[in-house]
Amino acid sequence: MKFVPRGLGGAADNSKGGKEGWRSRLKGILSAVIILSVLYLVLGFVADMSANLVPEETESEWFAWVDDVLLADAQAPPPELQAVLDKLITGSDLRPFDYRLCVLVDPTPNAFALPGGTITVTTGLLDMVKSDIGRAMVIGHELGHLEYRHGLKRLGRSLLLAVGMSMVGLDSNALLKQSSFLAEMKHSRSQEEESDSFGLNLVYSKYGTTEGAFEFFEEVHLLQGADEASLIESVQSWAHTHPLTENRLTNLKRQAIELAR
Ligand SMILES: [Zn+2]
């Protein structure tokens, strides 16, 4: 068969409509941007929803490496802290994680929960919060983050990729290690309030009172009024992980009054 080159038809002739050509190209680019943006938002929403569907066992497998990273610099938890965790989880209807404590030698008061059930507390926080119930509130708050899958939700769209990799039998640990969530353990204001409320309910159900539960929060408020730069720095570091909200303590106190009724 002989090849007959096709002549330039009217459609390809842009000589008279340069402006129109640009317009349609711009339209195309805009449509693509809009479609991709919508897809990005939808994927974010789907990732958030699917965090609750990941089996606890899978979450624990994904984050088993976290302990290796943390335990290298960790101290054994003091028995009184372990007793607080045991009291909170025993007989409670929590997610079936292997809950464990990790104490980091760090003067900065802080606590955070890592997916899979590891609750990390710094020595700075332990020095600051002396009572069992005060510590129970801190641990209860972190258990709230685990219960609501806040850590998993922080993975965002990477979570979907991890789920996909697991489904086809690929190891997603490398992907999760690379994600920046460990370095940026920051929860949203609503996640903090959700975990506060969860923690306080749990403390009340186990201790029968909320008296003294706000020790840590009150200490932080005191620190905020301090002039020493180092103290303020400590609070800022804590506030990065746990955004302070003006009425966080007020909300907790209101809930405490309702619980006592
Ligand atoms: Zn928190």
Residues whose N, C-alpha, C, O or C-beta is under 5 A from the ligand:
A	BS01	ZN	E192 T241 H242
